[in-house]
Structure formats: C-alpha cells, structure tokens
Amino acid sequence: MPRYFFHIRDDGLLVTDVEGVELPDIPDLEERLLKVAREVLAEEEWKAELTDGRSFEIVNEEGRTILVVPFRNLQFLP
C-alpha cells in the first residue's frame, strides 16, 4: 500500500511529516487530508493567519508531490 506524507509549507519553511500514512487510493487520501486539516486548523497557532502562504503538501513515498492545498482553501471546513 502506498505511503503519503502530509507536510506543511509555511512560506519558506517546510514542516515535514516524518511518519506518513499508508492509504490505498486517492479517495482515502482526500479523506485523510480533510481529517488532518481539521486537526491542524483547530490548533490556536494555525488559526491566526490562514491566507499567508501556508499550505499542505502531500508527497508520496518516492518524494513526488501529489497535491498542494493552501490553508485558505480549507479554513471553512465543517
């Protein structure tokens, strides 16, 4: 099963996900992104400025970027 890493880009700084998570397919990847986004955006330190260049970078185990999602696109999640 492929492993994906959910890094956070904060302007020039990259906060890396060193563990990653194994997911069978893209719908599971999207579901996991929403779960991680809710957890991260619930933390006070991330709430202040959501449109300042922060984004999730989802990378596969080969190091290839699969998806980049700006925080501002996720700030109104239910």
Secondary structure, DSSP 8 states (H G I E B T S, - for coil): --EEEEEEEETTEEE--SS-EE-SSHHHHHHHHHHHHHHHHHSHHHHS-TTSSEEEEEEETTS-EEEEEEGGGTTT--
